[in-house]
Amino acid sequence: MGRVHIVGHTHIDAAWLWRWTETVKVCKESFSKVLKVMEKYPQFKFAQSSAHYYLWMEERFPEIFDSIAKNVKRGAWEPTLPWVEFDANLSSGEAIIRHLVYAKRYFREKLGYDPKVLWLPDTFGFPITLPQLMRSCDVRYFLTQKLRWNDTTVFPYHCFWWESPDGSRVLAYQTPGSYSGYINEEVINRELMLSIFRQEIDTIYHLIGYGDHGGGVTEDMVKEALKYIENHAHEALFSTPNDFFKELERISSERGLPVWKDELYLQYHRGTYTTQAKIKKLNRLAERLLIEGEKLASLAAIEKGVSYPYRRLKELWIKLLFNQFHDILAGSSIPEVYEDSVRDLREVIEGASAIIVDSLKGLSKGVKVKGTGLMVFNTLPWRRHEVIELDTKVESIEDLNGKALLTQKTERGLMFIAEDLPPIGYKVFKFSSKRNNDELNGGVNIIEEDEKIVLENDSLKAEIEKKTGLLKGLYLKGSNTNLINSSEGVKLQVFEDKPVIGRQTLEERFDAKLFDAWEIYIFQQSSGVKKRDLTNPLELSIIERGPVRGIVRVKYIYKQEERPDSIFEVSYCVYHKIPWLEIKVKVSWNAKHRMLKLLIPTSFISEYVKFDQPYGWIMRRSPLSPEASLSERAKWEVPGQLWAEMRSNGELGLSVIDRGIYGYDFGNNYIRLSLLRSPEYPKPYSGEEPKEKVTDQGVHEFEIAIYPHRREYKLIDTIRKAYEYNYQALPIILKDQEGEVIHERSFLNLKGEVILTAFKRCETDENCYILRLHEPEGIDKVVELSYNKIRKAYEVNSLEEELREVNSSKDGRLKINIPGFKVYSLKFSCI
């Protein structure tokens, strides 16, 4: 005799084959239907995620919201997290925390309910760090059904503990059935059989209701459920998600459950890391600017009394979070959805940029400037160099001691390196009419030989082959070891990516051919992989010769029958005092059913590659390794965020850093970044033909840095360089203002190899602020924090609830013990 828990649920996509404006109507109609059924059958239980949908009801249909609130209060309707059902592979760690925190706070304040369940039934895979982020927000339970869509191996568990590298655990449930359905004895028996076969657990959770475009739960569905509860041999009952997980906790305490210490990689929908590249790049930029805006607004409020724009920042965060819904950010929606999303993300970017400018202006008050000067602000907690390019006709830059800096005229204006910028602070420079480059040493050298062009700075040397335009050599300065496989070279590759029948999900038997925007077909073509390497340049030229930046630009063309030509410009850039080679790729993309990748072949073997994930990283074995398991071989396309690191068993290695690229494939001696796809759009829900036929057409720009490792390399070096590449220092021009002569200033000092990831005002107390720190190497560390504005400090969770007081000296000095991999939040009040 089994035990069947039943719950009503209507899965609603925030936008997908319809625009969000239609989703508002879908929510209204679906919730109204559920409430009518609930009124007639008070024993019925219902679960609904996504705080954003409740906000719509509160603002537009208050009578529906009030009725929901009454049913939440009596325990019939359970709200579940998050803000919207986000893409967990592509959203940053800080964004995921905001999804959980904002939703939890909303449900607590508006409905008097504290949700403990993260409900992500349809999201396309989950990072290893998610349990830690959940527990930091007092979220204990996780539910999905998506791993049923694997195409290579069956996920072995339905009930399990899921553990992050820091040791945080959540109780997880992978449903044996779908997120929508009805009462069917044969289906329920099959779900029970699967649970018993895989884990000898005779308890399941069965969801009833219509899904995707909503539809609610009908009276007939509830009647059938009641009949099943009353008359069937199995014990059955209506249960909220929280009640069901309490049952799983009981089962765990009695017999134990397995522990999963890995990501929950979905062996399907691998194309979602790449489709709609523009949206993904805008998402990365919006995340960065909001985080920067909060940091600078916090400092401006504390230091200069500038009003903190809490309401505006919250509005912008909510707009970003909505556009991280999995079918939007993943690239699987109709064209109209992306018209809305581009508009929203640009509003976030413009709004956050305005906050940054206002905050920098506030922080610059009291800095004496005679004539025209420049303040360059570093928001990272370590000293760094930064490339600064200004739209100006001035030809020279000096520091306030009159020391001339190496400069270079560019098409835009003037470029220089702002050296040794102080942590969480700024350095002031002044414009000069003098030209001093002839007296300065260092810079960038470009040497043109018969067969190659050499670019070098004080850190590295790069070699571009003239015949092919490929990067054939990358050396650390002073080393004779080429990190690039010179027989291949770094190159763009265009793959045939036509939908092919034959690869199916193991349980539902959905064929990948149905999911053009979601799937990658390059390894499925009938006669093998079909690709074209771009190795015959139309043009190759030296664009800039230094002394600050050197650029070699190569132009290629790709032709496809019955399509306009696609044009590619690849720029190899080396900068003075910057330890990476930058590759900029500008594409006019007109291909259909093709995929563009950038191959980086290495001269060394790396069995494992580390990939950045939200507030952490994961190490994956090469799927081409002879030692790889079947599930490891299934990871032939994987997600990552800011960086990926390859190292040999010896001292050789390099890291790849990007600004807004999320898809990779890799082998023992190469890594490829997935830049573009061009599938057909899915058809709208109405059944009409899509407004546009092929995705991602037009101009795209990508920025990638290859960072070679020195002998004394540590992982924290790559992580810091990835933050430097993504979180550039911020310049602001100052003109004729009175005050104190300040050469440089650091507001906050942080000693210890951790990352300061967020600095924001507290959600509940306008006199308190939050610092979020992340220890990324898995090493317990003692961190010294010094900020003379700190009066009292507390360790808090991500909800900003106080856990314990942290002792601080009168001048704001603290010592903090941060365990390995920990995301640590500190709340402090100001003097």
Stockholm file with secondary structure:
# STOCKHOLM 1.0

chainA/1-831         MGRVHIVGHTHIDAAWLWRWTETVKVCKESFSKVLKVMEKYPQFKFAQSSAHYYLWMEERFPEIFDSIAKNVKRGAWEPTLPWVEFDANLSSGEAIIRHLVYAKRYFREKLGYDPKVLWLPDTFGFPITLPQLMRSCDVRYFLTQKLRWNDTTVFPYHCFWWESPDGSRVLAYQTPGSYSGYINEEVINRELMLSIFRQEIDTIYHLIGYGDHGGGVTEDMVKEALKYIENHAHEALFSTPNDFFKELERISSERGLPVWKDELYLQYHRGTYTTQAKIKKLNRLAERLLIEGEKLASLAAIEKGVSYPYRRLKELWIKLLFNQFHDILAGSSIPEVYEDSVRDLREVIEGASAIIVDSLKGLSKGVKVKGTGLMVFNTLPWRRHEVIELDTKVESIEDLNGKALLTQKTERGLMFIAEDLPPIGYKVFKFSSKRNNDELNGGVNIIEEDEKIVLENDSLKAEIEKKTGLLKGLYLKGSNTNLINSSEGVKLQVFEDKPVIGRQTLEERFDAKLFDAWEIYIFQQSSGVKKRDLTNPLELSIIERGPVRGIVRVKYIYKQEERPDSIFEVSYCVYHKIPWLEIKVKVSWNAKHRMLKLLIPTSFISEYVKFDQPYGWIMRRSPLSPEASLSERAKWEVPGQLWAEMRSNGELGLSVIDRGIYGYDFGNNYIRLSLLRSPEYPKPYSGEEPKEKVTDQGVHEFEIAIYPHRREYKLIDTIRKAYEYNYQALPIILKDQEGEVIHERSFLNLKGEVILTAFKRCETDENCYILRLHEPEGIDKVVELSYNKIRKAYEVNSLEEELREVNSSKDGRLKINIPGFKVYSLKFSCI
#=GR chainA/1-831 SS CCEEEEEEECCBCSSSSSCHHHHHHHHHHHHHHHHHHHHHCTTCCEEEECHHHHHHHHHHCHHHHHHHHHHHHTTSEEEEBCSSCBCTTTSCHHHHHHHHHHHHHHHHHHHSCCCCEEECTTCSCBCTTHHHHHHHTTCCEEEECGGGGCSSSCCCCSEEEEECTTSCEEEEEECSSCSSBCCCHHHHHHHHHHHHHHHSCCEEEEEEBCCBBCCCCCHHHHHHHHHHHHHCSSEEEECCHHHHHHHHHHHHHHHCCCEECSCBCCSSCGGGGTSSHHHHHHHHHHHHHHHHHHHHHHHHHHHHCCCCCHHHHHHHHHHHHHTTBHHHHTTCSCHHHHHHHHHHHHHHHHHHHHHHHHHHHHHHTEECEEEEEEEEEECSSSCEEEEEEESCCCCEEEETTCCBCCEEECSSSEEEEEEEECTTEEEEEEEESCCCGGGCCCCCEEEECSSEEEEECSSEEEEEETTTCCEEEEEETTCCCCCBCTTTCBEEEEEECCCCSCCBCTTTCCBGGGCTTTCCCTTTCTTSCCEEECCSCSEEEEEEECSSEEEEEEEEEECCTTSCCEEEEEEEEEETTCCSEEEEEEEEECCSSEEEEEEEEBSSCCSEEEEEETTEEEEEECTTSTTCCHHHHTCSSEECCSEEEEECSSSCEEEEEESSCCEEEEETTEEEEEEEECCBCCCCTTCCCCSSSBTTCEEEEEEEEEEECCTTCCHHHHHHHHHHHHSCCEEEEEEEECEECCSEEESCEEESSCEEEEEEECSSCTTEEEEEEECCSSCCEEEEEECTTEEEEEEECTTCCEEEEECBCTTCEEEEEECTTCEEEEEEEEC
#=GC SS_cons         CCEEEEEEECCBCSSSSSCHHHHHHHHHHHHHHHHHHHHHCTTCCEEEECHHHHHHHHHHCHHHHHHHHHHHHTTSEEEEBCSSCBCTTTSCHHHHHHHHHHHHHHHHHHHSCCCCEEECTTCSCBCTTHHHHHHHTTCCEEEECGGGGCSSSCCCCSEEEEECTTSCEEEEEECSSCSSBCCCHHHHHHHHHHHHHHHSCCEEEEEEBCCBBCCCCCHHHHHHHHHHHHHCSSEEEECCHHHHHHHHHHHHHHHCCCEECSCBCCSSCGGGGTSSHHHHHHHHHHHHHHHHHHHHHHHHHHHHCCCCCHHHHHHHHHHHHHTTBHHHHTTCSCHHHHHHHHHHHHHHHHHHHHHHHHHHHHHHTEECEEEEEEEEEECSSSCEEEEEEESCCCCEEEETTCCBCCEEECSSSEEEEEEEECTTEEEEEEEESCCCGGGCCCCCEEEECSSEEEEECSSEEEEEETTTCCEEEEEETTCCCCCBCTTTCBEEEEEECCCCSCCBCTTTCCBGGGCTTTCCCTTTCTTSCCEEECCSCSEEEEEEECSSEEEEEEEEEECCTTSCCEEEEEEEEEETTCCSEEEEEEEEECCSSEEEEEEEEBSSCCSEEEEEETTEEEEEECTTSTTCCHHHHTCSSEECCSEEEEECSSSCEEEEEESSCCEEEEETTEEEEEEEECCBCCCCTTCCCCSSSBTTCEEEEEEEEEEECCTTCCHHHHHHHHHHHHSCCEEEEEEEECEECCSEEESCEEESSCEEEEEEECSSCTTEEEEEEECCSSCCEEEEEECTTEEEEEEECTTCCEEEEECBCTTCEEEEEECTTCEEEEEEEEC
//
